[in-house]
Structure formats: C-alpha cells, structure tokens
Amino acid sequence: MHFFRSWLCAPALGPNLVQKAHEVHADVALFDLEDSIPAARKDAARIALGRHFEAPMGLRSAVRINSLATYEGLKDLLFLLDRAVVPDILVLPKALLPGEPTLASSLFAERGLRSPEIFCIIETAHSLWSLRTLGSFPGAVGGLIFGAADFAADLGVELMSADLRLVRQEIALAARRLGVAAIDSPCFQLRNALRLRREARKARRLGFDGKIAVYPAQVPLINESFTHSAQTLDRARRMVESFDSNPGSAILQLDGTMVGPPFIKYARRILSTDG
C-alpha cells in the first residue's frame, strides 16, 4: 500500500485530473480550490468540484480549500458540508494547529458526514510554530504537507535559492512524533527530471512519505523514489526471517553486517508497507 507517495494536483476547474491520475498511477488526485483558482472564479471552481464527485474515482481523492482564516476558505468548507461532498482527504493551507483541523472535523460530524482525513500544510513561520508546540493531533489528522513556496515567501527569500532543509527536517520529525504522514512540497521545474529526483531522494532521506506533483510526468519518478527496491525488500525479508528463526538472539549477522533490534524494526516497517 502506497497511499501517500504521489499526489497529482490540478485546479478543480480542470476536466481531466482523475483520468490523468489513473494514467500515471498517482496515489491521490488532489483538487485545488486555492492558489490555482483566480479570485473571480472561486464559485465556478466549487461547482466544478461538485461535478467531479458525482461519480466514483477509483483512487483516493483530496481537496485543498482556501485558508480557513479567509472568507473564501469558509465558503469552501460550507460548500463541502452543504453539498455533502466528502473527499478522502481535506487539505488545509497555512493551517494553525490544532484549532483548524479540529473545527473542520467537528463540522463534518455535526452534519452527520464522514470526516475526511485532514492534512495540514505547513507553509508559514506561524504554522510551523503552532506545530512545534503541539502535544498531540486530533484523530482526524492524517498528515503534514510542506509548502515550500509560501514558506520561502514568508521568509522573504527566493524559493530556488532558499535553504529550507531544517524546516523540512522539523516537519518530518514532527510527523513521526505525532504518528502521521509527511508529504513534501512540489518540484516547480516541471520538466527537470534531475532536480525532481534529487528533491524526492532528499525528502525520503529526511523521513518524508511522498511528494506533491504538479505535472503528470512527475508522478512515475516520485513513485519510484518513494518505493523500496526489490533488493531492499529481499534483504528486509531475510533479516526478519533470520531474526524470527533465532528467538534467543538479539544480535545477528547478515551479509557481514551486524543486525540488532533497530534494524529489525525498520525491516518490519518497510515490509508492512511495501511487502
């Protein structure tokens, strides 16, 4: 199961997101009501979004609304509630924690609707601070998304030259601390496969589970970057089998490498997701 490797994002006004997501094997189709929609077309985007949800999609759906601190964000949420449009995942931009995800989840429950899994975008210094001081998440929250472009703008630096490694690391660590997924920001150089691969690999090494795609051709490379190789899975299986067949030993040797409990814990984890 790789539900969170690749999220193909497109404006809700567009007609073909679900088809494209299927074609490139994206894990999530992410409909955007926020930055990609001009102010004058917000209402039209909501109507288009409702039409997208009239038929089964065959993959996980997500909707990014406008910030709940804005009038358009409140209209987005009310539209979902009034029309009973319930995506699998609700994405909250510039999220303040824990208040905003708690509010959204409680409103779905009040309307008698299934609450979507909520992913919070960390894209301002304020939202990062609210995450840093958070002790626990409400149950509906499933993950964190890093919004690099807005975060760089909030810092007053140009995105391509911004050094955001510490921010990424803090988000990944917080996700592990809180027991939720961590999703990396998009690569905005649409046809630069080398940069995308480098970004995806760095994100995975920091502990991220997936990455947003803003161009269909990015999805296969993201999937590859966040999927364990056959060799890695084979070694994990042999490691677990060796450990399980020697219950009296805490430390083993495999292929000339010492293997202890942390290695086994990691092996079991990747086998439970990729195996």
C-alpha positions as CSV (number, residue, x, y, z in Angstrom):
1,M,0.0,0.0,0.0
2,H,1.5,3.3,-1.1
3,F,-1.4,5.7,-0.5
4,F,0.8,8.8,0.0
5,R,3.7,8.5,-2.4
6,S,2.4,10.7,-5.2
7,W,-0.3,13.4,-5.1
8,L,-1.2,14.8,-8.6
9,C,-2.6,18.3,-8.0
10,A,-4.6,20.3,-10.5
11,P,-7.2,23.1,-10.4
12,A,-10.7,22.0,-9.6
13,L,-11.8,23.8,-12.8
14,G,-9.8,21.4,-14.9
15,P,-11.7,18.4,-16.5
16,N,-9.2,15.6,-16.6
17,L,-7.4,15.2,-13.2
18,V,-8.8,11.8,-12.4
19,Q,-8.1,10.4,-15.8
20,K,-4.5,11.7,-15.7
21,A,-4.0,10.4,-12.2
22,H,-5.0,6.9,-13.3
23,E,-2.8,7.1,-16.4
24,V,0.3,7.9,-14.4
25,H,-0.6,5.7,-11.4
26,A,-0.8,8.6,-8.9
27,D,-1.9,7.6,-5.4
28,V,-4.0,10.7,-4.8
29,A,-5.9,13.0,-7.0
30,L,-5.7,16.5,-5.4
31,F,-8.3,19.1,-6.5
32,D,-7.2,22.6,-5.8
33,L,-9.5,25.5,-4.8
34,E,-6.8,27.8,-3.6
35,D,-3.8,29.3,-5.4
36,S,-4.5,27.9,-8.9
37,I,-8.0,29.5,-8.9
38,P,-8.4,33.2,-9.7
39,A,-10.5,35.2,-7.2
40,A,-13.2,35.8,-9.8
41,R,-13.6,32.1,-10.5
42,K,-13.8,30.6,-6.9
43,D,-17.5,30.0,-7.1
44,A,-17.2,28.3,-10.5
45,A,-14.4,26.1,-9.1
46,R,-16.6,24.9,-6.3
47,I,-19.4,24.0,-8.7
48,A,-16.9,22.1,-10.9
49,L,-15.6,20.3,-7.8
50,G,-19.0,19.1,-7.0
51,R,-19.3,17.6,-10.5
52,H,-16.1,15.7,-10.1
53,F,-17.5,13.9,-7.1
54,E,-20.7,12.8,-8.8
55,A,-19.0,9.5,-9.9
56,P,-16.6,7.1,-8.3
57,M,-13.0,8.0,-8.9
58,G,-11.2,4.7,-8.3
59,L,-8.4,6.3,-6.3
60,R,-8.1,8.5,-3.2
61,S,-9.4,12.0,-3.6
62,A,-8.2,15.1,-1.9
63,V,-9.4,18.8,-1.9
64,R,-7.2,21.7,-0.9
65,I,-9.5,24.5,0.2
66,N,-8.5,28.1,0.8
67,S,-7.3,29.1,4.3
68,L,-9.9,28.8,6.9
69,A,-8.8,32.3,8.1
70,T,-10.3,33.7,4.9
71,Y,-13.8,34.3,3.6
72,E,-13.2,32.0,0.6
73,G,-11.9,29.2,2.8
74,L,-15.1,29.4,4.9
75,K,-17.2,29.3,1.7
76,D,-15.2,26.3,0.5
77,L,-15.9,24.4,3.7
78,L,-19.6,25.3,3.8
79,F,-19.9,24.2,0.1
80,L,-18.5,20.7,1.0
81,L,-20.8,20.5,4.0
82,D,-23.9,21.7,2.3
83,R,-23.4,19.6,-0.8
84,A,-22.2,16.5,1.2
85,V,-19.0,16.5,-0.9
86,V,-16.7,14.4,1.3
87,P,-13.2,13.8,-0.2
88,D,-11.0,11.1,1.3
89,I,-8.6,13.9,2.3
90,L,-9.1,17.5,3.2
91,V,-6.1,19.7,2.8
92,L,-5.9,22.8,5.0
93,P,-3.4,25.5,3.8
94,K,-1.5,27.7,6.2
95,A,-3.0,25.6,8.9
96,L,-3.0,26.7,12.6
97,L,-2.8,23.7,14.9
98,P,-4.8,22.2,16.5
99,G,-7.7,24.5,16.1
100,E,-8.4,24.5,12.4
101,P,-8.4,20.7,11.8
102,T,-10.5,20.2,15.0
103,L,-13.0,22.8,13.7
104,A,-13.2,21.2,10.2
105,S,-13.6,17.6,11.6
106,S,-16.3,18.6,14.1
107,L,-18.4,20.4,11.4
108,F,-18.4,17.2,9.2
109,A,-19.5,15.2,12.3
110,E,-22.2,17.8,13.1
111,R,-23.7,17.4,9.6
112,G,-23.7,13.6,10.0
113,L,-21.0,13.2,7.4
114,R,-17.9,11.0,7.5
115,S,-15.0,13.2,8.3
116,P,-12.2,13.2,5.7
117,E,-8.7,12.6,6.8
118,I,-7.1,16.0,7.3
119,F,-3.7,17.0,6.0
120,C,-2.3,20.3,7.2
121,I,0.1,22.4,5.1
122,I,3.0,23.9,7.0
123,E,3.9,26.9,4.9
124,T,4.4,29.9,7.2
125,A,6.6,30.5,10.2
126,H,3.4,30.8,12.3
127,S,2.1,27.4,11.3
128,L,5.5,25.9,11.9
129,W,5.5,27.4,15.4
130,S,2.0,26.0,16.1
131,L,3.2,22.6,15.0
132,R,6.3,22.9,17.2
133,T,4.3,23.5,20.3
134,L,1.6,20.8,19.6
135,G,1.4,18.0,22.0
136,S,-0.9,15.7,20.1
137,F,-3.2,15.7,17.0
138,P,-6.9,15.3,16.8
139,G,-7.8,11.9,15.5
140,A,-8.9,13.1,12.0
141,V,-5.4,14.4,11.1
142,G,-3.5,12.1,8.9
143,G,-0.5,14.1,7.9
144,L,1.5,17.2,7.3
145,I,2.4,18.8,3.9
146,F,5.4,21.1,3.5
147,G,4.5,24.2,1.4
148,A,8.0,25.4,0.3
149,A,6.9,28.2,-2.0
150,D,4.8,30.0,0.6
151,F,7.3,29.3,3.3
152,A,10.1,30.9,1.3
153,A,7.9,33.9,0.5
154,D,7.1,34.2,4.2
155,L,10.8,34.3,5.0
156,G,11.4,36.9,2.2
157,V,13.7,34.7,0.2
158,E,13.6,33.4,-3.4
159,L,12.4,29.7,-3.5
160,M,15.2,28.3,-5.7
161,S,17.9,29.7,-3.5
162,A,16.2,29.2,-0.2
163,D,17.8,26.8,2.3
164,L,14.8,25.0,3.8
165,R,16.5,21.8,5.0
166,L,15.9,22.5,8.7
167,V,12.2,23.3,8.1
168,R,11.8,20.0,6.1
169,Q,13.6,18.1,8.9
170,E,11.4,19.6,11.6
171,I,8.2,18.7,9.7
172,A,9.4,15.1,9.1
173,L,10.3,14.8,12.8
174,A,7.0,16.3,14.0
175,A,5.1,13.9,11.7
176,R,6.9,10.9,13.3
177,R,6.4,12.3,16.8
178,L,2.7,12.7,16.1
179,G,2.3,9.4,14.2
180,V,1.2,10.9,10.9
181,A,2.5,11.0,7.3
182,A,4.8,13.7,5.9
183,I,4.4,14.9,2.3
184,D,7.0,17.1,0.5
185,S,6.4,20.2,-1.5
186,P,6.2,20.1,-5.3
187,C,9.1,20.5,-7.6
188,F,8.1,23.5,-9.7
189,Q,10.6,22.9,-12.5
190,L,8.2,20.8,-14.5
191,R,10.5,19.1,-17.0
192,N,13.7,18.9,-14.9
193,A,13.7,15.2,-14.0
194,L,17.2,15.5,-12.4
195,R,16.1,18.2,-9.9
196,L,12.8,16.3,-9.2
197,R,14.8,13.1,-8.5
198,R,17.2,14.9,-6.3
199,E,14.4,16.6,-4.3
200,A,12.5,13.4,-3.9
201,R,15.5,11.4,-2.7
202,K,16.4,14.1,-0.2
203,A,12.9,14.2,1.1
204,R,12.8,10.5,1.6
205,R,16.1,10.5,3.4
206,L,14.7,13.1,5.8
207,G,11.7,10.8,6.5
208,F,9.0,12.1,4.1
209,D,6.5,9.6,2.8
210,G,5.6,11.2,-0.5
211,K,5.6,14.3,-2.6
212,I,3.1,16.5,-4.4
213,A,3.2,16.5,-8.3
214,V,2.0,19.5,-10.3
215,Y,2.7,17.8,-13.7
216,P,1.6,14.3,-14.6
217,A,5.1,13.3,-15.9
218,Q,6.5,13.8,-12.4
219,V,4.4,11.1,-10.9
220,P,6.3,7.9,-12.1
221,L,9.6,9.3,-10.8
222,I,8.0,10.2,-7.4
223,N,6.5,6.7,-7.1
224,E,9.9,5.2,-7.9
225,S,11.7,7.5,-5.4
226,F,9.3,6.5,-2.6
227,T,9.2,2.8,-3.3
228,H,11.7,0.4,-1.8
229,S,13.7,-1.5,-4.3
230,A,13.4,-5.3,-4.8
231,Q,16.9,-5.7,-3.3
232,T,15.9,-3.7,-0.2
233,L,12.8,-5.7,0.3
234,D,14.6,-9.0,-0.1
235,R,17.2,-8.1,2.5
236,A,14.5,-7.0,4.9
237,R,12.7,-10.3,4.5
238,R,15.9,-12.3,5.1
239,M,16.7,-10.1,8.1
240,V,13.2,-10.7,9.7
241,E,13.3,-14.4,8.8
242,S,16.8,-14.8,10.4
243,F,15.7,-12.9,13.5
244,D,12.5,-14.9,13.9
245,S,14.3,-18.2,13.5
246,N,16.7,-17.3,16.3
247,P,14.5,-16.1,19.1
248,G,17.2,-16.4,21.7
249,S,19.5,-13.9,19.9
250,A,19.1,-10.1,19.9
251,I,22.1,-9.5,17.7
252,L,22.7,-11.4,14.4
253,Q,25.0,-11.2,11.3
254,L,23.6,-10.8,7.8
255,D,25.8,-10.4,4.7
256,G,28.7,-9.4,7.0
257,T,26.7,-6.7,8.8
258,M,25.7,-6.7,12.5
259,V,21.9,-6.7,12.8
260,G,20.1,-5.6,16.0
261,P,16.6,-4.7,17.1
262,P,16.6,-1.2,15.4
263,F,17.4,-2.9,12.0
264,I,14.6,-5.5,12.6
265,K,12.1,-2.7,13.5
266,Y,12.9,-0.9,10.2
267,A,12.7,-4.1,8.2
268,R,9.3,-5.0,9.6
269,R,8.1,-1.5,8.9
270,I,9.0,-1.4,5.2
271,L,7.7,-4.9,4.7
272,S,4.3,-3.9,6.2
273,T,4.0,-1.1,3.7
274,D,5.9,-2.3,0.6
275,G,6.0,-6.0,1.1
